[in-house]
Amino acid sequence: MQTIILSVRPPWARLLVEGKKTVEIRKRDLPGDGGPVRALIYETRSNFGCGAIIGEVVFGSGRLLAAQVTVPTETILRRAHITQAQAREYAQCCNFEAVLWAWLVVSSTAKEHPWGHAPAKRAPQSWRWVKDGDEP
């Protein structure tokens, strides 16, 4: 299974690894070859986040709940723990109308103690591949 490190802002990072958030909304399709993708969840430092990897989730191969929708349906929004206004603001960031993708969570695991830093000692801007031997 391919592994990425995914930057997520608080409080959504915790909701993901605790299994309460079962959809991740992104502007791009899930990376990889169409199979499941393991994601180490890096909680950003914004909004008093810890700046460390706090757990992991697996996004399944059936990753598109509603492919290429500008504003997700209420069900997707509930599962993603965001409002319609937040989805619209995210889609319109940088003065363009983005296509939003719903990444489906298959499993999640919170770490009791966050790993002190991201692999390669830097956080990704959004996500990046984890190379062999990079994992903490």
Buried (B, 14 or more C-beta within 10 A) or exposed (E): EBBBBBBBEBBBBBBBBEBBBBBBBBBEBBBBEEEBBBBBBBBBEEEEBBBBBBBBBBBBBEBBBEEEBEBBEEEBBBBBBBEEEEBBEBBEEEEEEBEBBBBBBBEBEBBEEBBEBBBEEEBBEEBBBBEEEBEB
